[in-house]
Amino acid sequence: MAKAKTAFVCSDCGSDYHKWQGQCSDCGAWNTLSEIRLASSKGAGRSTPGRAQGFAGELAPARVLSEIDVSEVQRIPTGMTEFDRVLGGGLVPGSAILLGGNPGAGKSTLLLQACCGLASQMSALYVTGEESPQQIAMRAQRLSLPLDQLKLMAETNVEAILAALDTHQPKLLVVDSIQVVYSEELSSAPGSVSQVRDCAATLTRAAKQRGIVLLLVGHVTKDGSLAGPKVLEHMIDCSVLLESSDDQRFRTLRGQKNRFGAVNELGIFAMTEQGLREVRNPSAIFLERGEKQSSGSVVMVVWEGTRPLLVEIQALVDDSPLGNPRRLAVGLEQNRLAMLLAILHRHGGLQVGDQDVFANVVGGVRVLETSVDLALLLAIVSSFRDRPLPRDLVVFGEVGLAGEIRPVPSGQERLAEAAKHGFARAIVPRGNAPKTSPTGMQVHAVASLAEALALDL
């Protein structure tokens, strides 16, 4: 009997090697190579016609750009405004969407709600591989969802799923989850690199050829990234991540890749007894502040996707009993906090080297942009001096290593959002100073950290 051919594939970047090695030469990750068994010649022969058409559907000859039809694709609304916002306006026929998230975040609940609502407009097929049909039906009944239109099938074989597509001719396909789907042409176990990559490619190709909206559910690793080969994220058109924390009833849906809309768009949901309910005004939720005015707290305006978001940031500076004071940031980048403390010492004249510094973004929001710098430093100074900042003050701006306050994008929209929620004062970079301040708001434009600290508020 001929020896089966194997290869070693990196689970992070998808690079393959002839033999095992400790480190991937392409991405530099350690211990990420796993052995896969290559498909037999018989199986490869069956898959050749499909592969010849490519991941994007039918292959087309070379043409001039002006000859290509660029008419706008009609999007399909899901009935959930926050979900449509993250997707870029709705579902696009022929697109492949990957939804990831921690266990219990509500991935299946979100898709079940969307599918039951869309089933009355278009043929929808929900393929479950982890839960039984009875569990799905019980959840739909508990959430009071319509049950007479959505088709449900329990299957993990990709060839059987393709056969079901020919039988039912759906326009919407949900596979929950891609890690349990397997192909008979491969001898490796379900969830392996080869199975996930080949099954995802097969389903994506079938969806694009038939004009079907494909929604794949993906697991995440312990560090929060999507499990499986990195090449999986390159196959699909849109990748979104449903984030949650153990002590929060709110869920954030964040777009990580989108070929049909803005990247890093954010949608807010609340988990209730009736399932996930969208939050139309998230700023009002994150601004639920206590009645007592306390030091170390200030409101900032961050830009999430295509809209501004008002969130509260808190800082606590306290005497450290340790020789090495602690620096802890929740919802912020840890290294940036250390850098800002050094800037505060050099250009603000405030030494907190012997103090414990804790920073937290209220509401479980994770801030990724640099507009939080100035607000964080003012909150630290407020806590250190035990002087509360005004409750009607909003702050944003990037702080450079030389102590300068740099402008941030969409400054006018940030101020307008703050004025809409009743804030009367704002500290902004001089480059974001408006020609005309919003009605009822006093705007302080500063060019350096020293100017911001010298303001008498």
N, C-alpha and C positions, 0 to 999 in steps of 0.2 A: 504494500500500500504506500502510495506517495505521501511524503510528509506534508502536512498542511502548512501553508505559507502564513506567516505572522508578521506583524509590524508593531512598532511602539509609537504611540501618539501622545503628545502633550495635551493634558486636559485644559490648560490655560490658553494656549495660542493655536492648537491644532496641528502643529508641526509633527511630521512623522520621521522615524529613524529605523534603520535596519536592525539595530541592536539596542539593548537598554543602556542608559547612562544616567548618572545621578542628577545632572543639571541639563535643562533644555538650552541649547546653544542659541536659539532665536530670542526667547523672552527672558532667559536667565532664571526661571523658576526652578526650585529644587524639588525632587521626588514627585514630579507630576507626570512622568511617563508611565503609561499602562499598556500592557500587551493586548493586541486585538488579533483576531483570526480573520484573515482576508476571505472574501467570498470565493466560492469555488467557480470554476470556469463555466459550469452549467448555470449557476445563479447569475453570474456576471453577464452571460449571454442573454438572459431574460430581461435584465435591466438596461441593456444597451439602448433600445429604442427610446426609453424615457429619458435616459441621461443625454442622449443626443440632442434633446430639445432644450436642455439647460434649465437652471433654476427659475428663470424669468418667464417660462412658458415657451411658446413657439419662437424659434430663431428666425431672424429677419436678415435679408441681405443689406449690404451697405447702401445708405441713402444720404442725401444732403439734408441738413437739419431743417431747411425751409420746407421740405416735402413731408415732414412728419407731422401728423395731426396732434396738436397740443390742446385740444378742447378740454375744458374742465370736467373732471370726473365727478359724477353725481355721488355725493356722500350719503350714507344711510344713518340718520340719527338713532342713537340707542335709547332715547327717552330719558337719559340721565345727563344733565347738562355738564356736570363736572367730569364725567367719563368722556363725553364728546370733546371737552376742552383739551384734555390730555392727548386725545387721539388726533387733534388738529381740526376738529369740526364734525367728526363722525367716522363711520366705517367706510373703507374704500373697497369696492368689489375687486377680488383678485389679490388682496393684500394678506400677508401673514403677520400676526400679532402675537408676541410672547408676553405673557403675564406671569410675573414672579412675585414671591413674597414668603414670609415666614409661615410656618404651620399655624393655623388658626387666625391668620390675618383677615380672612374673608374672601379669598380668591374665588372659590366655588360659589359662594353666595352672590358676589358681584356679577359673575357671568350668568348664573341662573336667573337672577333678576332681569338682566339685559336680554337674555334669550327668550324668556317667557313673554316679555313685552314685544320683542321683534317677531315672534312666531306668528302673530296675527297679521303681519304685513308680508312675510316671506317665509319660505320653507326653511326650517332650522333643525339641525341634528346635533344632539348633545351626546358625545361618546365619553363614558366614564370607565376608568380602569382601576380606580382606587376605592370607590364607594359602590355599593350595590344600588340597583334601581329603586329598591324600597327606601333606602336612605335619602336619595335625591327627591323622591316623591313626598316623603314625610317633611323634608325641609321646605319644599314648595308649598305644601299645605299649611305649614306653620307660619310662613311668610305671606299667606293669602294671595298667592300668585295664580294666574290662569293656567289650568292644567290640560286644556283640551286641544292645544295646537302644537306644543313642542314635542318632537320625537326624541326618545331616549334609548340608548343602546349601550350595553355593557360589553366592551370588547377591547382587547389589547393587541390583537394581531393587525399589522398595518395592511396586509393584503385583504383581510376581511373588511377593514374600514374603507378601502378603495372600492370593494364590491358594493358596499352599502351606498357609496356615492352614486354609483351607476343605477342602483335600484330606486333610491329615494329622491335623487336630484335636488339636494338641498342648496340653498344660497348662503347658508351660514353653518359652519362646522366648528364645534368646540371639542377639543381633545384634552381630557383631564386625567392624567398628565402625560407629557411627552416622555418622562423617565420610565414609565411602565410599558410603553409601546415597544414591540419587537417585530422583527422581520424573520421569516422562515429561511431566507436566503443566507442569513448570517448565523453562525453557531455560537456566538458570544451571548452572555446573559443580558436580559433587559436592564437598562440603566447604564450599560457600559458605553464607552466613548463611541465605538463603532455603531452600536444600535441607535443611540440618540442621534448621531449625525446622519446616518442613512435614513432613518424613519422621518426625521424632520425634513430632510431634503425631498423625500418621496411625497410627503403630504404637501409641502410648499409648492412643488412642481405641479401636483394635481390641482391644487387650489387656483393657481395662476392660469392653467390651461382651461379650467371650467368657469373661471370668474367667480369663485367662491371666497367668502370672507373666512379666513382660518384663524381661530383663536386657540393658542397653545398655552397650557398651564405648565410652568416650570418650577422646580424646587430651587432653594437657595442653600448655600453652604453656611457653615457656622460664622463666617465673617460677613455674611449678608450679600455676597455676590451670587449670580445665577450659577447653578450647578451644571455640569456637563462641559463639553468642549467649547472653547471660545469661538470656534467657527460657527456655532449655532446662532450667535448674535449677528453674524454677517449674512446668514441666509435670510433671516426674517426682515420685514420692512419696518416694524415698530416694536420696541421693547419698553415695557412699563413695569414698574415695581410698586407693589402695594406694601407700605411700611406701617408698622404698628409697634407699640410698646405694651408691656404687661399691665401697666397701671393707667392706660389711657383708653378712653372709649372712642377716640377719633382715629381715623385712618387717613393716611396721605398717599395718594396715587401720583407717582412721579414718572414722567417720561424720560427715558435715558437715550433712546434712539427713535427717530421718526422721520421717515422719508416723505411724509405728507403733511408735516406741520412743524411747530417749534419744538426744540429740544429743551429738556429740563422744565417742562410745564408741570404745574402742580394742581391736583384736585383734592378737595377735602371732603371726607365722608364721616358720618357718625354711625357707630354700630348700635342699633336699637333692637327691640324685640321683633320689629317688622323688617329686619335686615338692615342693609346699608342705606342711609339717607344722606343725600348730598347737602352740603353746607353752602348756601348761596353767598353768605357774607362772612368769610372766615376771620376777617380782621376783628369783628365784634366778639368772636369767641376768644381769641388770643389776648384781648384787651380787658378781660374780666379781672380787674385789679381790686385789692382790698380797700376798705374804707379808710384805713389808717395810712397816712403818708409816711413812707419809710425810706431810708437812705439806700443807695446802691441799686436803684431801679430807674430805668428810663425806657421810653418807647422808641423803636427804630422802624424805618421803612425799608424792607427788602424787596427785591424784584424777582418774582418767581414766574418764569416763562414769559407770559405776555401781560402780566398784571402786577400791581404793587400789593404788598401785604404788610400790615402793621402788626408787629409782634413786640412783646416786652422782653427785655434782657435784664438779668439780675446779676449782681456781683457781690461777693462777700470777702472782705479783707480782715484777717484776724491774726493775732499773735500766734506764732508757730512754736510749739514745744519741742520741735525736732530741729536737728542741726541742718537738715536739708528741707526747706519749706516746700509744701505741696503746691502744685499747679494743676488744677482740674477744670476741664471745660466740657460741658454737656451741650450738644447741639452746635458746637463750634470746633474749629481746628485747633488741636492742642499746641502744635508748634507755633501757630500764629499768635496765640496768647502769650507765649514766652517772648516772642519778638516784640509785641506791643508793650510789654512790661519794660523791656530794655529801652524802647523809644520814650516811654514815660519818664524813665530815670534820666536819660540823656537830655531830652528837650523839654521835659515838663518839670524837672527839678524835684521829682517825688521818688523816694527810695522805698521800695516794698520788698527788698531782698530778704528781709527777715520775717516776712509775713506769709501766711497761707492765703492763696488767692483762688477763689472758686467762682466760676462763671456758668450761667445757665440761661438757655433760651426757653421761655415759658411755653408750655403747650406741646412739647415734644417736637417742635419744628427744628429741622436741621438746616442751618444757614451755610451756604456754600460761597457766597460772594464777599467781596472786600468792603462793601459799604457799611458793614457792621463795626469797623475799626473805631471810629470816633465815638459811637454810642457806648461801646465796651469800655473805652478808656474813661469816659465821663462817669460811667457807673462805678468803676473801680475807685476813682477819686472821691466820688460821693460816699462810698462805703468807708474808705480810709479816713476821711475827715468827719464822717457821721453827719453830713449835711444833705438833707433830701433835695432832690431836684424837683422843679415844678411838675405837677401832674399834667399840665397842658403843653408840655414840651416834647417835641419830636426831633430826632437827631439822625443824620446819616452822613457818610463821607469816608473816604479811604485815607489812611494815614501812611505816609512814606517814611523811609528810614531817616530822612533828614528832618523829620518833624513837620513836613508840609502836609496840608490837607488837599488831596486830589479830588477832582470831580468824578462823579459816577454817572452811568447812563440813566436816561429817563428821569432827570431831576424834577422837571415840571410835573410829570404825572405823579411822582411820589408826594410832592407838596399838595397837589390837588386831592389825593386820597386822604392825607392827614387832615386837611381842612374840612373835608366831608364828614369826618368823625369828630369834629369839634376842637381840634388842637389849635391853640392861639399863638404858639411860639415855636420856632424851628431854628436849629443850628445846622447850616449846610456849608459845603465848600464854596469858595468864592466863584469858582467856575460854574456852579449851578445856581448862582444868584438870579432870581427872576427879574425881568424888567418891571413887571407889576406883581406885587405880592397878592396872594389869594385874599379874598375878602375876609376881614377879621383875623388875619394872621400876621404876626411880626416876624420877619425873617432876618436872622443874624448870619451874615456871610463871613467866614473866617478863612484865612490863608495858611495859618500855622496852628500847631497844637497849643502854643503859648497864648495865642489870641483866644482860643476856645476856652482855656482854663481861666483866663482873665475876665471873662464875661460875668457881670453881676446879674444873676437871674433870681 
